[in-house]
Amino acid sequence: MVTYNMEIKNAGLVLTNLLTAIHSMVADEYLYVSRTTSEERSNHPAVPSSLSAFGIKEWPLPDILSVLGIRSLTFNSMHNLEALSRLDTVAPVTASEKQIEEFFKKDEVITELRSVFANCRIIAFDDWAAVSGASALWDGLLTNVIKPLGKTDMEFIFYLGDPVKKFSFEVDEALDIISAFSTYGKATFALDENEAINLWMILNGVEASTEVAGQFTSNLKKKYFSIFRTMNIARLLVYSANDAVLYADDEQFVLSRKKVDRYMDIAPDARQNFIAGFAIGLLMRLDMAHCIALGLIVFGCCGELKSRPEQKDLISYIEGWILDLQKPESIQLYQD
């Protein structure tokens, strides 16, 4: 049985290692497909942008995948998306949930999706609570597309979003579906602190009016661990304004975050930018502490620059974070 055993990671060492990794990073064989960010939409780019800091090609996400509740895909190699993009013209963007479900059961749609996911390494999903009919769509994707491929080496990244307005049975169903993806790869389930508290309350029948955060501040991490144990997933990631906490079978740790303005955490592109960095860490086969740190670095850089960072921007951001760690309030973390 997995037991609770929280470790405090030395963020300075993790960041120093990443400086070396970024200098030697070569990833030009990969393709990252994601929806355009708000900055890119405002500039109306004529051609797809590139993650220049990593040499990874980037292309816009076909609308049909957005309807399916997918935030981004990372491919092992370049992939022709023309056939899938042609389905955008018939994708039922504004249809009812039932019509959308029926659309994704069509043979020609399933065939094209299988072609795409056969070459796909990492799949990042939108917030479950914000996607209309997400449970049915993702269950259909798993059953009709991913399962028949016979792959077991994929990485899945899920966000719950705020579950407060959902029925408890809907939340239970969502967690079961997310867990089912683990049969075909490794599932990472990510929550911010408020989402994690709300989810714990739902799972434990705690009334919404109860001040859980105030009552269990010193014990919250154990509450999150109980969420991890209720699911069949590789990793649970919970982050607050101060740190990111990972729960996995083989390790549990807390990594202090670089302080950022609140608006960056709640920005429309915040999670997409984090996933971009986190996915690159997965491609490079970095350990989880480095993957999370790289996600936070790309998130932070994009938030400050409001554009795609170059390698020099990432390096500057890391060096600034290392300097922050040397301040007295940060040093205290490693003395506790």
Phi, psi and chi 1 to 4 in degrees:
 res  aa     phi    psi   chi1   chi2   chi3   chi4
   1 MET       -  136.7  176.5 -176.9  -66.1      -
   2 VAL   -74.3  129.6 -179.8      -      -      -
   3 THR  -110.9  159.6   58.2      -      -      -
   4 TYR   -76.5  123.0  178.6   78.8      -      -
   5 ASN  -152.3   82.1 -176.1   24.5      -      -
   6 MET   -81.4  130.9 -173.1   59.2   61.9      -
   7 GLU  -112.0  144.8  171.5 -168.1    1.4      -
   8 ILE   -97.4  116.7  -64.3  177.7      -      -
   9 LYS   -78.3  144.6  -73.8  -71.2 -173.9 -178.3
  10 ASN   -79.9   98.1 -174.6  -29.8      -      -
  11 ALA   -61.2  -35.0      -      -      -      -
  12 GLY   -60.4  -43.3      -      -      -      -
  13 LEU   -66.5  -42.0  179.6   59.7      -      -
  14 VAL   -59.5  -45.3  171.3      -      -      -
  15 LEU   -67.9  -38.8  -64.3  171.7      -      -
  16 THR   -62.0  -41.4  -59.9      -      -      -
  17 ASN   -63.8  -36.7  -69.0  -19.5      -      -
  18 LEU   -68.5  -32.4  -83.3  177.6      -      -
  19 LEU   -57.4  -43.9  -79.2  174.6      -      -
  20 THR   -66.4  -42.8  -58.6      -      -      -
  21 ALA   -63.1  -41.9      -      -      -      -
  22 ILE   -65.5  -38.9  -71.3  173.7      -      -
  23 HIS   -61.1  -33.8  -82.1  -61.5      -      -
  24 SER  -103.0   10.0   60.1      -      -      -
  25 MET   -71.9  127.7 -167.8  177.3  -60.7      -
  26 VAL  -133.6  112.1  178.1      -      -      -
  27 ALA  -140.4   34.4      -      -      -      -
  28 ASP   -75.3   -5.2   55.4   -0.5      -      -
  29 GLU   -85.6  -11.4   70.6  -91.3   29.7      -
  30 TYR   -92.1  161.1  -60.7  111.6      -      -
  31 LEU  -130.2  128.6  172.1   65.7      -      -
  32 TYR  -112.4  121.4 -175.7   69.5      -      -
  33 VAL  -115.1  118.4  179.0      -      -      -
  34 SER  -147.5  162.9   68.8      -      -      -
  35 ARG   -68.3  152.0   63.6 -170.7   54.5  175.9
  36 THR   -67.6  145.7   53.8      -      -      -
  37 THR   -78.4  168.6   65.0      -      -      -
  38 SER   -62.1  -35.0   55.6      -      -      -
  39 GLU   -66.3  -43.2 -179.4   69.6   16.0      -
  40 GLU   -66.9  -37.9  -69.6  163.5  -14.9      -
  41 ARG   -64.1  -38.7  -72.7 -168.2  -66.6  -87.4
  42 SER   -69.1  -27.2   66.0      -      -      -
  43 ASN   -91.0   -6.5  -68.1  -27.0      -      -
  44 HIS    48.4   63.2  -58.1  -67.3      -      -
  45 PRO   -63.3  139.6   26.1  -33.9      -      -
  46 ALA   -80.2  -27.7      -      -      -      -
  47 VAL  -131.4  158.6  -64.8      -      -      -
  48 PRO   -59.8  147.9  -21.6   33.0      -      -
  49 SER   -84.1  172.2   62.5      -      -      -
  50 SER  -129.1  141.9  172.1      -      -      -
  51 LEU   -77.4   78.4  -68.9  176.2      -      -
  52 SER   -61.3  -29.2   57.9      -      -      -
  53 ALA   -65.8  -23.7      -      -      -      -
  54 PHE  -115.3   -6.9  -53.3  102.5      -      -
  55 GLY    72.5   16.2      -      -      -      -
  56 ILE   -90.8  130.0  -65.3  179.1      -      -
  57 LYS   -68.9  143.9  -52.7  -66.8 -171.4  -56.0
  58 GLU  -133.1  135.6 -175.3  175.2    7.1      -
  59 TRP  -131.0  155.4  -68.2   93.0      -      -
  60 PRO   -66.9  146.3  -17.3   30.0      -      -
  61 LEU   -75.6  126.7 -170.9   77.7      -      -
  62 PRO   -57.7  143.7  -25.1   35.2      -      -
  63 ASP   -57.5  -33.4  -71.1  -18.7      -      -
  64 ILE   -61.0  -32.9 -175.7  175.5      -      -
  65 LEU   -75.5  -32.5  -65.3  179.1      -      -
  66 SER   -63.8  -41.4  -68.5      -      -      -
  67 VAL   -60.8  -33.2  174.9      -      -      -
  68 LEU   -76.5   -6.2 -167.9   54.0      -      -
  69 GLY    85.4   30.6      -      -      -      -
  70 ILE  -105.4  134.7  -70.5  174.6      -      -
  71 ARG   -92.1  -40.3 -175.3  179.2 -100.1  123.1
  72 SER  -162.4  159.6   66.8      -      -      -
  73 LEU  -131.4  144.7  -60.4  175.5      -      -
  74 THR  -122.1  123.2  -51.5      -      -      -
  75 PHE  -100.7  152.5  -69.9   89.1      -      -
  76 ASN   -71.1  -23.5  -69.4  -48.6      -      -
  77 SER  -156.1  174.5   59.9      -      -      -
  78 MET   -58.4  141.6  -66.8  -60.7  -67.0      -
  79 HIS  -137.6  136.1 -170.1   90.1      -      -
  80 ASN   -80.3  115.6 -169.6  -25.7      -      -
  81 LEU  -103.0   10.2  -65.4  170.9      -      -
  82 GLU   -61.7  -44.6  -70.1 -177.5    9.1      -
  83 ALA   -63.0  -41.1      -      -      -      -
  84 LEU   -68.6  -40.1 -172.3   66.1      -      -
  85 SER   -64.1  -30.7  -64.8      -      -      -
  86 ARG   -64.1  -25.3  -77.6 -163.5  -66.9  -89.5
  87 LEU   -73.9  -11.7  -68.3  173.8      -      -
  88 ASP   -58.0  -33.0  -74.9  -10.3      -      -
  89 THR   -69.3  -19.1   59.1      -      -      -
  90 VAL  -116.2    1.2  -65.5      -      -      -
  91 ALA   -67.3  131.5      -      -      -      -
  92 PRO   -80.8   73.9   31.0  -34.7      -      -
  93 VAL   -61.1  -39.9  178.1      -      -      -
  94 THR  -108.8   16.5   59.8      -      -      -
  95 ALA   -79.9  175.9      -      -      -      -
  96 SER   -73.1  164.3   66.6      -      -      -
  97 GLU   -57.9  -41.8  -73.5 -175.0   15.1      -
  98 LYS   -64.3  -41.4 -176.6  171.4 -179.6   57.4
  99 GLN   -65.1  -38.8  -71.8  173.0  -47.4      -
 100 ILE   -65.6  -43.7  -67.8  173.6      -      -
 101 GLU   -59.6  -43.4  -71.0  176.0   32.2      -
 102 GLU   -65.0  -37.1  -69.2  -58.0  -42.6      -
 103 PHE   -59.3  -43.3  174.3   78.5      -      -
 104 PHE   -79.1    2.5  -76.2  103.2      -      -
 105 LYS   -98.8   -4.9  -68.0  177.8 -178.0  177.7
 106 LYS   -68.8  142.4  -67.1 -178.0  177.3 -179.7
 107 ASP   -58.8  -43.8  -70.8  -18.3      -      -
 108 GLU   -67.4  -32.1   63.2  -90.1   28.6      -
 109 VAL   -71.3  -45.8  175.9      -      -      -
 110 ILE   -61.0  -40.8  -69.1  174.1      -      -
 111 THR   -60.0  -46.1  -63.1      -      -      -
 112 GLU   -68.5  -38.1  -70.5  -56.2  -31.9      -
 113 LEU   -65.7  -39.0  -71.6  174.5      -      -
 114 ARG   -62.8  -38.9  -74.1  179.5 -177.1  172.5
 115 SER   -61.3  -40.7  172.3      -      -      -
 116 VAL   -69.2  -50.4  166.9      -      -      -
 117 PHE   -74.3  -17.1  -73.8   97.2      -      -
 118 ALA   -64.8  -28.0      -      -      -      -
 119 ASN  -104.9    9.6 -172.4   32.2      -      -
 120 CYS   -96.5  137.2 -169.8      -      -      -
 121 ARG  -101.0  -43.3  170.9   80.0  177.8  -82.3
 122 ILE  -131.0  130.8  -56.3  166.9      -      -
 123 ILE  -120.7  121.8  -53.5  168.0      -      -
 124 ALA  -111.9  128.3      -      -      -      -
 125 PHE  -100.7  157.0  -68.0   86.6      -      -
 126 ASP   -69.4  173.1  -94.0  -38.6      -      -
 127 ASP   -60.5  123.5  -66.9   10.7      -      -
 128 TRP   -54.6  -45.3  167.4   80.9      -      -
 129 ALA   -65.9  -19.2      -      -      -      -
 130 ALA   -98.5   -6.8      -      -      -      -
 131 VAL  -100.6  120.7  177.5      -      -      -
 132 SER   -64.3  122.6  179.3      -      -      -
 133 GLY    68.1   28.5      -      -      -      -
 134 ALA   -57.2  -43.3      -      -      -      -
 135 SER   -60.6  -46.5  -68.3      -      -      -
 136 ALA   -66.5  -40.6      -      -      -      -
 137 LEU   -65.5  -45.1  -70.2  172.7      -      -
 138 TRP   -72.8  -33.1  -64.2   -7.5      -      -
 139 ASP   -65.4  -40.7 -174.9   52.6      -      -
 140 GLY   -65.5  -40.4      -      -      -      -
 141 LEU   -61.4  -43.3  175.1   66.9      -      -
 142 LEU   -65.5  -46.1 -178.5   63.4      -      -
 143 THR   -72.9  -44.5  -58.5      -      -      -
 144 ASN   -92.9  -21.6  -60.1  -38.8      -      -
 145 VAL  -117.0  -58.8  177.4      -      -      -
 146 ILE   -74.7  -46.1  -66.8  175.1      -      -
 147 LYS   -58.0  -45.9 -177.9  177.3  179.8  179.2
 148 PRO   -64.4  -19.5  -24.9   36.0      -      -
 149 LEU   -70.5  -25.5  -65.9  175.5      -      -
 150 GLY    73.4   15.9      -      -      -      -
 151 LYS   -83.7  147.5  -62.4  178.0   63.1  175.6
 152 THR  -132.8   15.4   58.4      -      -      -
 153 ASP  -117.8   21.3   60.1  -10.6      -      -
 154 MET   -86.9  157.2  -55.3  178.2   80.7      -
 155 GLU  -112.3  128.7  -70.3  -82.1   -2.1      -
 156 PHE  -116.9  134.0  -53.4  103.1      -      -
 157 ILE  -121.3  120.2  -56.5  170.0      -      -
 158 PHE  -118.8  142.3  -66.6   93.1      -      -
 159 TYR  -119.5  138.8  -82.5   85.9      -      -
 160 LEU   -82.2  -42.1 -177.7   68.5      -      -
 161 GLY    78.0 -171.6      -      -      -      -
 162 ASP   -84.6  115.6 -169.7   -7.2      -      -
 163 PRO   -88.5    3.6   34.7  -35.4      -      -
 164 VAL   -58.4  -37.9  167.7      -      -      -
 165 LYS   -87.6    6.3  -65.0 -178.3  179.5  179.7
 166 LYS  -100.2  153.4  -60.0  -69.6 -173.3  177.5
 167 PHE   -72.3  152.0  -67.2  109.8      -      -
 168 SER   -61.4  -35.6   59.3      -      -      -
 169 PHE   -68.0  -30.5   76.6   85.9      -      -
 170 GLU   -68.2  -40.7  -67.2  177.8  -54.3      -
 171 VAL   -65.0  -44.2  174.7      -      -      -
 172 ASP   -58.3  -43.0  -71.6  -20.8      -      -
 173 GLU   -63.1  -42.2 -179.7 -176.0   40.0      -
 174 ALA   -61.9  -44.0      -      -      -      -
 175 LEU   -64.2  -36.1  -60.6 -171.2      -      -
 176 ASP   -65.5  -42.1  -74.0  -17.2      -      -
 177 ILE   -66.5  -43.9  -68.2  170.1      -      -
 178 ILE   -60.4  -42.6  -69.8  169.8      -      -
 179 SER   -62.9  -35.2  -65.7      -      -      -
 180 ALA   -64.2  -27.4      -      -      -      -
 181 PHE   -65.1  -22.2  -85.0   80.6      -      -
 182 SER   -63.3  -19.6  -65.2      -      -      -
 183 THR   -64.7  -23.6  -57.7      -      -      -
 184 TYR  -114.7   16.1  -53.5   97.0      -      -
 185 GLY   160.2 -153.8      -      -      -      -
 186 LYS  -112.5  127.3  -65.4 -178.5  178.2  178.6
 187 ALA  -104.2  127.7      -      -      -      -
 188 THR  -107.2  124.9  -60.3      -      -      -
 189 PHE  -110.8  118.3 -172.8   38.1      -      -
 190 ALA  -113.6  138.2      -      -      -      -
 191 LEU  -141.2  145.7  -54.6  159.7      -      -
 192 ASP   -85.2  173.7   67.4   29.5      -      -
 193 GLU   -58.8  -44.6 -173.7  173.8   58.4      -
 194 ASN   -65.1  -41.2  -72.3  -28.4      -      -
 195 GLU   -63.4  -39.4  -67.8  165.4   -8.4      -
 196 ALA   -66.3  -42.2      -      -      -      -
 197 ILE   -62.5  -46.1  -69.0  171.3      -      -
 198 ASN   -62.6  -39.7  -71.7  -23.0      -      -
 199 LEU   -66.0  -44.2  176.2   57.7      -      -
 200 TRP   -59.1  -41.0 -177.1   87.0      -      -
 201 MET   -63.3  -43.4  -68.0  170.4   68.2      -
 202 ILE   -63.3  -45.2  -69.6  171.2      -      -
 203 LEU   -67.2  -25.1  -66.5  176.8      -      -
 204 ASN  -108.7   10.5  -70.3  -84.5      -      -
 205 GLY    65.9   28.2      -      -      -      -
 206 VAL   -86.0  133.6  179.3      -      -      -
 207 GLU   -62.5  143.2  -68.2  -65.7  -30.7      -
 208 ALA   -60.8  -26.2      -      -      -      -
 209 SER   -78.9   -9.9   59.3      -      -      -
 210 THR   -73.0  134.4  -54.2      -      -      -
 211 GLU   -83.0   74.9  -66.6  -67.5  -27.1      -
 212 VAL   -63.7  -44.4  173.8      -      -      -
 213 ALA   -59.6  -41.4      -      -      -      -
 214 GLY   -69.9  -36.9      -      -      -      -
 215 GLN   -76.3  -30.1  -67.6  178.9   14.5      -
 216 PHE  -123.4   28.9  -59.2  105.1      -      -
 217 THR   -53.1  -44.6  -60.2      -      -      -
 218 SER   -76.2   -8.2   62.9      -      -      -
 219 ASN  -120.5    6.3 -138.6   12.3      -      -
 220 LEU   -59.5  -39.6  -81.4  178.0      -      -
 221 LYS   -62.5  -33.4  -69.3  179.8  175.8   60.0
 222 LYS   -70.0  -33.3  -69.2 -176.4  179.3  178.9
 223 LYS   -64.1  -42.3  -57.0  -63.1  179.7 -173.6
 224 TYR   -64.5  -37.6  -56.2  153.7      -      -
 225 PHE   -60.5  -34.5  179.8   63.9      -      -
 226 SER   -65.9  -31.5   72.4      -      -      -
 227 ILE   -64.0  -46.2  -63.6  174.5      -      -
 228 PHE   -57.5  -41.0  172.7   67.9      -      -
 229 ARG   -72.1  -19.9  -69.4 -175.5   61.0 -176.0
 230 THR   -81.0  -10.0   66.5      -      -      -
 231 MET  -117.8  159.1  -58.7  178.1   67.2      -
 232 ASN  -105.2   78.3  177.0   27.7      -      -
 233 ILE  -132.1  159.7   52.5  174.9      -      -
 234 ALA   -74.9  -37.4      -      -      -      -
 235 ARG  -148.5  143.2  -44.1  171.7 -168.9  104.6
 236 LEU  -118.2  126.1  171.7   66.5      -      -
 237 LEU  -116.5  121.4  172.3   62.3      -      -
 238 VAL  -123.6  128.4 -178.6      -      -      -
 239 TYR  -127.7  146.4   58.2   90.6      -      -
 240 SER  -121.9 -171.9   66.7      -      -      -
 241 ALA   -66.9  -22.5      -      -      -      -
 242 ASN  -103.9  -28.7  -61.1  -43.1      -      -
 243 ASP  -154.5  169.8   54.9   42.1      -      -
 244 ALA  -122.4  133.8      -      -      -      -
 245 VAL  -120.1  129.3 -173.0      -      -      -
 246 LEU  -112.6  136.6 -177.5   88.2      -      -
 247 TYR  -121.0  125.6  -57.1   84.0      -      -
 248 ALA  -147.5  167.9      -      -      -      -
 249 ASP   -62.8  -35.8  -75.2  -14.9      -      -
 250 ASP   -99.8   -8.2   56.8  -12.5      -      -
 251 GLU  -162.9  150.3   61.3  177.1  -15.9      -
 252 GLN  -139.5  125.5  -62.1  139.0   36.5      -
 253 PHE  -149.8  162.0   63.7   78.2      -      -
 254 VAL  -118.7  134.8   56.2      -      -      -
 255 LEU  -123.5  121.0  178.1   72.2      -      -
 256 SER   -67.0  143.9   62.8      -      -      -
 257 ARG   -98.0  155.9  -72.3 -176.2   60.3 -177.6
 258 LYS   -74.4  133.3 -174.2  179.1 -170.0  -62.7
 259 LYS   -64.5  132.2  -65.0  -67.0 -167.3  -61.3
 260 VAL  -133.2  161.4  -60.1      -      -      -
 261 ASP   -65.7  146.0  -69.6  -27.4      -      -
 262 ARG   -56.3  -35.9  171.9   62.3  177.1  163.7
 263 TYR   -62.1  -28.7   80.1   87.7      -      -
 264 MET   -69.0  -38.2  -74.4  174.1   56.6      -
 265 ASP   -65.9  -32.8  -99.0  -22.3      -      -
 266 ILE  -104.5    9.8   61.9  175.9      -      -
 267 ALA   -65.3  149.9      -      -      -      -
 268 PRO   -55.9  -32.1  -23.7   33.6      -      -
 269 ASP   -99.1    5.1  -56.2  -38.5      -      -
 270 ALA   -57.2  -50.0      -      -      -      -
 271 ARG   -70.7  -36.1  -67.3 -176.2  171.5 -177.0
 272 GLN   -62.9  -40.7 -178.5  172.3  -32.6      -
 273 ASN   -69.1  -39.4  -68.8  -29.2      -      -
 274 PHE   -61.1  -45.6  172.3   82.0      -      -
 275 ILE   -60.8  -37.7  -72.5  171.1      -      -
 276 ALA   -57.1  -47.1      -      -      -      -
 277 GLY   -70.8  -42.5      -      -      -      -
 278 PHE   -61.0  -42.3 -175.8   76.9      -      -
 279 ALA   -64.5  -37.9      -      -      -      -
 280 ILE   -64.3  -39.3  -69.0  164.1      -      -
 281 GLY   -60.8  -40.5      -      -      -      -
 282 LEU   -63.4  -42.0  -68.8  175.2      -      -
 283 LEU   -61.5  -37.6  -71.9  174.1      -      -
 284 MET   -80.2   -2.0  -63.7  172.9   63.6      -
 285 ARG    58.9   39.0  -57.4 -172.1 -174.9  -78.8
 286 LEU   -76.2  160.4  -58.6  178.5      -      -
 287 ASP   -74.7  171.4   64.9   26.1      -      -
 288 MET   -64.1  -37.2  -84.9  -63.2  104.4      -
 289 ALA   -61.1  -40.9      -      -      -      -
 290 HIS   -73.6  -35.4  -69.0   82.2      -      -
 291 CYS   -62.7  -45.1  -72.1      -      -      -
 292 ILE   -65.3  -44.2  -66.7  169.2      -      -
 293 ALA   -61.2  -41.1      -      -      -      -
 294 LEU   -65.7  -37.8 -169.4   52.5      -      -
 295 GLY   -61.0  -44.8      -      -      -      -
 296 LEU   -66.4  -32.5  -67.5  170.9      -      -
 297 ILE   -68.5  -47.9  -69.7  161.8      -      -
 298 VAL   -64.5  -42.2  174.1      -      -      -
 299 PHE   -57.2  -48.3  149.5   79.8      -      -
 300 GLY   -65.8  -43.5      -      -      -      -
 301 CYS   -61.5  -49.0 -100.8      -      -      -
 302 CYS   -61.9  -38.2  -70.3      -      -      -
 303 GLY   -67.2  -38.1      -      -      -      -
 304 GLU   -76.6  -42.1  -70.7 -176.5   -3.6      -
 305 LEU   -84.7  -23.7  -60.3  174.3      -      -
 306 LYS    57.0   35.6  -64.9 -178.8  171.6   56.3
 307 SER  -162.2  173.5   63.6      -      -      -
 308 ARG   -69.2  130.3  -67.7  -64.1 -169.3 -168.1
 309 PRO   -78.2  149.7   29.1  -34.8      -      -
 310 GLU   -95.0  171.3  -63.1 -179.2    8.1      -
 311 GLN   -57.4  -40.6 -172.6  178.5   93.9      -
 312 LYS   -63.9  -31.4   62.0 -179.5  177.9   61.7
 313 ASP   -69.4  -41.8  -60.6  -44.8      -      -
 314 LEU   -63.3  -43.4  -63.2  174.8      -      -
 315 ILE   -63.2  -43.6  -68.0  172.0      -      -
 316 SER   -62.5  -39.8  176.7      -      -      -
 317 TYR   -65.3  -43.3 -170.2   87.0      -      -
 318 ILE   -62.8  -44.3  -66.0  172.6      -      -
 319 GLU   -62.8  -37.6  -68.8  172.8  -18.1      -
 320 GLY   -66.3  -38.0      -      -      -      -
 321 TRP   -65.1  -42.6 -171.2  -11.1      -      -
 322 ILE   -60.6  -40.4  -68.5  173.5      -      -
 323 LEU   -64.0  -39.6  -72.4  176.0      -      -
 324 ASP   -60.3  -37.2  -76.1   -9.8      -      -
 325 LEU   -66.1  -19.9  -69.3  172.2      -      -
 326 GLN   -86.2   -3.5  -62.9  170.6    5.2      -
 327 LYS   -74.6  150.5  -64.2  176.4 -179.0  178.5
 328 PRO   -53.5  -40.6  -27.5   35.0      -      -
 329 GLU   -67.8  -27.3   59.7  -90.8   26.1      -
 330 SER   -81.8  -38.7  -63.4      -      -      -
 331 ILE   -59.7  -34.4  -67.2  173.4      -      -
 332 GLN   -58.3  -31.6  179.2   63.8   37.0      -
 333 LEU   -55.2  -38.6  173.1   65.7      -      -
 334 TYR   -86.3   -1.5  -60.8  105.5      -      -
 335 GLN  -100.6  -10.1  -64.3  174.7  -17.0      -
 336 ASP   -74.3      -  -68.1  -19.7      -      -
